[in-house]
Amino acid sequence: MNIIVTGGSRGIGRAICLELAAPGRTIVINYLRNEDAAEETAAEVRARGAEAIVVQANVRSEADLKILAQTVDSVDVLVHNAAVGALRQFDKMRTSHWDLTIESSLRPFWLLTKLVTLAEGGTVIGLSSLGSRRFTPGYAAMGAAKGGLEALTRQLAVELAPKKVRVNTVCGGLIETDTLEYFPDKEKLIEFAVEYTPMKRLGQPEDLARVVRFLASEDASWITGQVIVADGGFSIQ
């Protein structure tokens, strides 16, 4: 089984790589800048019995995505995790900020899915967040990108169904990763999230990785075109 995880070196991507690692599997770990982190993840993947291939590629670059897509002959599981974006109010945002966010977080979901050779019975999995459907300060561009990703999930699910390929997305609540450092008023955001989450904690990368593992398994063979929310109950409050 061949698996590609974009942004697989750290945080949620790293957790996904480790969750999917097992003997007989090849995990392609894509990263942008932090080679050391990618190699550390690769070492842990190998320790779990899987083969690991580390590939540096900027998901904004079509040329880089073509190289990434050709790393393995066919792909059984394609996980779109990489996301880069500007956290700014809409009127403080430059065109370059908007383009960076869309080109990093939405366009690859379409383009890399098109470029890889998906195995029959394979699966494509996106990573979204509650900012796709709820107001989050400074999240105008990223929220639009994630909302687009969720819409594209449904489109691709129907178009790829004849190839027996399933397409789903995991929409996460607030997850405890380095990304939180970039949010304005981080402490207030965390306090609010914990207070209004019935489970009374932030999510961990492994919380989303386990949902990805399920969606990639035969147990989810009748699930496609869905956005699965994993947020500790925050969105029902």
N, C-alpha and C positions, 0 to 999 in steps of 0.2 A: 504494500500500500504506500503510495506517494502522497505526501502532505506538504502544502506550501502555507506558511504563515507570514504575512507581511507584518513588519514591525515586531518581529518575534524575539528580539534580544532582551527586552525588559518589560516590567509591569505585567499587564494583562496578556500581551503576546508571549512573554516568557512562560507564564503559567499555562497557557494553552499548549505550547510546545511540550512542556513536561507532562501535561495531562494526557496528551495524545501519543506520547512516546511509549513504544512497546516493541518487543522482538518482531522482526519481519517488516517493520515500517521504516520509511525514510522521511525524515523531517527536514524540509528546506527552511532554514531560518534566515529571513530577510532582515537587514538592518540598514540604517542610513549612515551613522557616524561612529557609533560606539562599538568598535571591533572587539574590544576586550569583553564587553558584556555579551556580545554575540557568541564569542568563543566559550565563555563560561556556561552559557545556556547549552551550547552544543555538547560540552563535556558532560553535563547532567543528563542530556538526552541519551548520549551513548551509554552512560552508566545504567540507564533503564533498558538497555538492550536494543535500542533503535539506531539506525544510521543517521548521522547529522551532516547536512551540507550548509555551509554558511555563505550567503550571497549578499554582497553590498549592492543596493539598488535604490535609487530615488524614485518613489512611486509617482512622482510628478512627471517623470521622463518616460516617454513612450519607448525610446531606445533601451532604457534600463529595464522596463517591464518586459520587453521582448527577450532580453537576456535571461531574466528571471523565469519567464514562461518556458524557456527551452532547457532549463536545468534538469528536468526529468522528462521522459518520453510522454507520459500521461499523468494526470492528476486525479487522485481519488477524493481528496479533501482540499478545498481552497478556502483559506480563512483570511478575510480582509480585515485586518486589525489596525494597520498603520493609519495614523491620523495626525495631521499638523494643522494648526489653525490660529487665527488671531482672536484674542479675547478683548473685544472692544465694543462700545456702543456703536450703533449703526452710523451715527453722524460723526464719529471720531475715526471711522474706518477709511482707509485708502483703498483704491481699486486693487493695489497689489496685495493688501491683506485679504480681500475677498477672494481674489484669484488663487492665492496660496492655499486657502482653506478648501475651496471647491476642488482644486486640482490635486490636493493631497488626500482628501477624505471622501470624495464622491466619485470623481472621474475614474479612479482605478477600479472601483467596484464593477463598472461597466467594461473598462478597457482590458484589464488583466483577465477577467472572466472570458472575454472574447479571444484573447491571445493564447491562453493555455489550451491544451488538448485534454478535455475532461473525459475521464473514463465513464463508460456506461455504468449507471448506478452510483455515480459520484455525487458529491454534495458541495455546495457553495454556501459559506456562512459569513455574514457581515456582523460588524460590531457597531451598535448605535448607543444612544444615551437618552435619558429623559428630556434633555434639552431639545429633542426633536418634536416634543409635544407640549412642553411646559416652559413658561418663561424662566430663563436663567440669566442673571446679569452678565452682560458682555458676550452673550452666546449667539448673537444674531447670525453671524456667518456659519459657525459650526452647527447651530440648530438647523439652519437651512440645508446644510450638507447632509446631516443625519436624517432629516426628514425626507430628503431626496433619496437617500440610500434605502430607507424603509419602503418608499414607493417603488423603487427599482427592484426591490426584493420580489414584489408581487408580479411585476412584468416579466422578470427573468424566470420566475418559477413556471409560468405558463409557456414561455418560449422554449425553455430547456426540457420541459416534461417529455416531449417525444424521444429525447435521448436518455430518459429515465434518470435525469439529474435533478436533485432536489435543491431548492434555494430557500434559506431562512436567515433571519437576523436575530441576534440577541441584543436587547435594549437594557442597558444596565443603569442602576441608580448610582449614587455617588460612591466611587470606588477609591480606596486608599492607595494611591500611587503618587509618584513624583509630580504628576500633572497638577495636583491640587495646589502646588506652589505658585502656579501661574494665575490662579483665580484671585480677583480683588476680594478683600474681606474674607479671606480663606477661613479664619476661625469662626466667623459668624455663619458662614455657609455650612461648615461641619456641624456646628451646634444646632442649627435649624434642621439639618438632615437627620441627625440622630434623634432629636426631639419628636419629629413627625414620622419616623420610621417605626412601625410596630415592633420590629425585631431589635430596636434600640442600639444599633451599631451601624458603622459604615460597612460597605461591601468590601470584600477582599478580592484580589485578582482571581483566586481559585474559585470563587463563587460563580463567576462568569465562565471560567474555563471548564467547569463541570457541565454547564449547560451546553457549551460547544461540543464537549465529548459526547453528550447524549444525542445531539442533533446529527453528529457525524456517524452515529452507530445504526445498526440494523433496527434497534428498538424504535427509531424515529422514521422508519421507512414509509409511513403513511402521513408524514408531516411535511408540507411544502408551502411556500408562499406566506409564511407566518413570521410575525415579530413577537418573540417571546420576551416578556418583561421579567427581569430578575432585579428586584429593588428592595427586598425586605418588607414590602407592603407600602412603601412610601406613596406610591401613586394612587392608592385607594383612599387615602385620608382626605 
